[in-house]
Amino acid sequence: MTTNRLPIQRCRYCGSDDLGLGWQHGEGIVTFKKHGILGNRMRCLICRRCGAVLFQWVAEPHRFPPIR
């Protein structure tokens, strides 16, 4: 997902349009196996005024198997 396609343009909590992008590290990974060690880091859209996390997505969605 690129910054020009983000689903949110303004903070729903404080109304600011000053948004930033970040990564969640540590335990903040999503795996495609129940006990997998390899995972996909989460990207975060954050309001730079109030600090609210407005949206999250995985960095590499193509790595996940389709639902059958």
BELWO-V10824 format. One record per run of one state. SS is the DSSP state (2 for helix, 1 for strand, 0 for the rest). FROM is the first residue (numbers start at 1). TO is the last residue. Records with the same first field share a line. If there is no record, write none. Layout:
# BELWO-V10824
SS->FROM-TO, FROM-TO
This chain:
# BELWO-V10824
0->1-2, 6-18, 31-39, 48-52, 59-60, 64-68
2->3-5, 61-63
1->19-30, 40-47, 53-58
